[in-house]
Amino acid sequence: MSKTHPGSYSGNPAFTYTLYIPSSPSSVTTLFPLAVLIHGLSRKTEAMLNDYKDFSQQNQCALFVPYFPGQYSYHKMISESDPSFRFDRLLLHMLDEMKRVHKQVDISKFLLHGYSAGGRFVHRFAYLNASRILGLSIGAPGEITLIGK
């Protein structure tokens, strides 16, 4: 049976996530690959999660959908005005915390999809953390993200 698990980041509970684990056809414990879905400025994480549940089930991969609240509108730019706070690092910390509870999810390398502002985040995340990416998908980013921007 598939399961949805809500969670929040211990460093700042305003940053939350939903983890979706598909039902497994096997009784053997499976290490699920992961697809991370990054929302746009509309922050429609529930709709995004629902749109990808069939993909999750067909490909036997877990879905991780972080929520970056409205006062943090610069996730598309990787950092706020304080350069020591970076959204790419925040995402990796959130994944590490989730993994401590959900050991059946492989976070070593993952698929990454972003839409709109989330697409811009994915561009930047890939530049900064290419070794963590299995594949990426970007929808309607608004503009191309060039290295150094």
C-alpha positions in Angstrom: 0.0 0.0 0.0 1.3 3.4 -0.9 1.9 5.9 1.9 2.2 9.7 2.2 4.5 11.0 5.0 4.5 14.7 6.0 7.6 16.1 7.7 9.3 19.3 8.6 12.9 20.5 8.7 14.2 20.6 12.3 16.3 23.7 11.5 13.2 25.7 10.7 9.8 24.0 10.8 8.4 26.5 8.3 10.1 24.3 5.7 8.1 21.2 5.3 7.9 18.3 2.9 5.7 15.4 1.8 7.3 12.0 1.0 5.3 9.6 -1.0 6.3 5.9 -1.1 4.5 3.8 -3.7 3.2 0.3 -2.9 5.7 -2.3 -3.8 4.6 -5.4 -5.7 7.2 -7.5 -3.8 7.2 -8.5 -0.2 11.0 -7.9 -0.2 12.0 -4.6 1.3 12.9 -2.3 -1.6 15.3 0.6 -1.7 13.3 3.1 -3.6 15.0 5.6 -5.9 13.9 9.2 -5.4 12.3 11.9 -7.5 12.4 15.4 -5.9 9.7 17.8 -7.2 10.3 21.6 -6.7 7.2 23.9 -6.8 6.9 27.2 -8.5 5.9 30.5 -6.8 2.3 29.3 -6.6 3.5 26.6 -4.1 0.9 24.0 -5.3 2.8 21.1 -3.7 -0.3 18.9 -3.2 -1.3 19.2 -6.9 2.3 18.5 -7.9 2.4 15.4 -5.7 -0.9 14.1 -7.1 0.2 14.7 -10.7 3.3 12.4 -10.1 1.8 9.5 -8.1 1.2 7.4 -11.2 4.8 8.0 -12.3 5.9 7.0 -8.8 3.9 3.8 -8.9 4.9 2.8 -12.5 8.6 3.5 -11.9 8.7 2.3 -8.2 10.3 5.5 -7.0 9.6 7.6 -4.0 8.5 11.3 -4.4 9.8 14.1 -2.2 8.1 17.4 -2.4 9.6 20.2 -0.3 7.6 23.3 0.6 9.4 26.6 0.7 7.1 29.1 2.4 6.1 32.5 0.8 8.5 34.6 2.9 11.3 32.7 1.3 10.5 33.6 -2.3 14.0 33.4 -3.5 14.4 29.6 -3.7 14.7 30.1 -7.4 17.9 32.1 -6.8 19.4 29.6 -4.4 20.1 32.1 -1.6 18.3 34.9 0.2 20.1 38.2 0.9 22.2 36.2 3.4 24.6 34.2 1.2 25.2 31.7 4.1 21.6 30.5 3.7 21.4 28.4 0.5 18.3 26.6 -0.7 20.3 23.8 -2.3 21.9 23.0 1.1 18.6 23.3 2.8 17.1 20.7 0.4 20.1 18.3 1.0 19.6 18.7 4.8 15.9 18.0 4.5 16.7 14.8 2.5 19.3 13.7 5.1 16.7 14.2 7.9 14.0 12.3 6.0 16.4 9.5 5.3 17.0 8.9 9.0 13.4 8.0 9.4 12.7 6.4 5.9 15.7 4.2 5.4 14.1 2.5 2.3 14.6 5.7 0.2 17.9 6.1 -1.6 19.0 9.8 -1.5 22.5 9.3 -2.8 21.5 10.4 -6.3 18.0 11.4 -7.3 15.8 12.7 -10.1 15.0 16.4 -9.9 12.1 18.2 -11.4 11.1 21.9 -11.1 8.3 24.0 -12.5 8.5 27.8 -13.0 10.5 29.2 -10.1 11.2 25.5 -9.2 12.7 25.1 -12.7 15.1 28.0 -12.0 16.0 26.3 -8.7 16.7 23.0 -10.5 19.1 24.8 -13.0 21.1 26.2 -10.1 21.0 23.1 -8.0 22.4 21.1 -10.9 25.2 23.5 -11.4 26.1 23.3 -7.7 25.4 19.7 -7.0 25.7 17.8 -10.3 27.1 14.7 -8.6 23.7 14.2 -6.8 21.6 14.2 -9.9 20.4 11.1 -11.8 18.4 13.2 -14.2 16.6 16.5 -14.3 13.5 18.0 -15.8 12.7 21.7 -16.0 9.3 23.1 -16.9 8.6 26.8 -17.8 11.5 28.4 -15.9 10.8 31.9 -17.2 14.4 32.4 -18.2 17.6 30.4 -18.7 19.9 30.3 -15.7 23.4 30.9 -16.9 26.5 29.9 -14.8 27.4 32.7 -12.5 23.9 34.2 -12.3 
